[in-house]
Each structure stands twice: as structure tokens, then as C-alpha cells.
Amino acid sequence: MSVDVGGSWSALVDGHPIAFEFHGPTLEASLAGAVEGFADAVADVHPSLVAQEHPVELVGTTPAALLLAVLEECLRRGREGEVAIALVPGRLRGEVLPAVVRTVPCDDPHVEARLHPVVSWHEVSLDPVVDGWRGRVVAR
């Protein structure tokens, strides 16, 4: 499955473990694709749900560290009973990315969540390529 939102992502493995790749024309678009890939790996969400918006500031000294901050925010939302389904990034300011995380409640009847209580990151990479940025996430 692949989705185009200023980039694309594709799930590599369904279920446990979590593994997906994503791509976008900009670093910010790639990070947004990472949230969509993560959401697809851990939940089925009916598209009619209206998401809540949460402003955040994500910090990372490298692109991979910024990706890890995005993924950790997704996990934090899961611990709070929400599924992060989208990221609306602002403009990167040095090491800080202001953004809005869109979430839906895990207990909504239109959400089938498979959130893992503990995740061990095996690979978190985000690198520049000729046509933008390409990332990969592998976790258990």
C-alpha cells in the first residue's frame, strides 16, 4: 500500500514487528510520511473520524534523531490512549521542528489499534537522496 502526501510510504511487514519505509521531497514531508507509516502499522482507523490536533516541538540534532523524536511522540500518544495518524510539520528551525500531531482515540469503535506497550527500535534512518529524503524504521 502506498499513499501520496507530498511523498510516499510503504509498509514492509504487517503486524509484529513494525517495519516500513517512507519517502518525501523534503525532510518535513518525509517525517509526515513516517507518522502515516507508523499509524498504518499499528492501527486501522476509519477515515470519517475527525482528528484532534496537538501542537508539539520536536527536537533532533540529526535527521535520524528528529525521526526518532517523531516516533517517540507517536508512542507517547499511544500511552495516552490515542493513535497519532498525521503530522503537519512547520518549518524546521535549526534542531527544532514545530508541528501539529493529529490523533484519534484508541477506544473509538472506528479504531482498531494494535499498539505495542514496549517498542525496541532496531533501525531508524533518514537520509537525503536525489529526489528528497528516504527513511526506514524497523522495530519490535
Summary of the structure (lengths in Angstrom):
residues: 140
radius of gyration: 13.7
end to end distance: 20.8
largest distance: 42.3
contacts: 456
relative contact order: 0.25
helix: 24%
strand: 47%
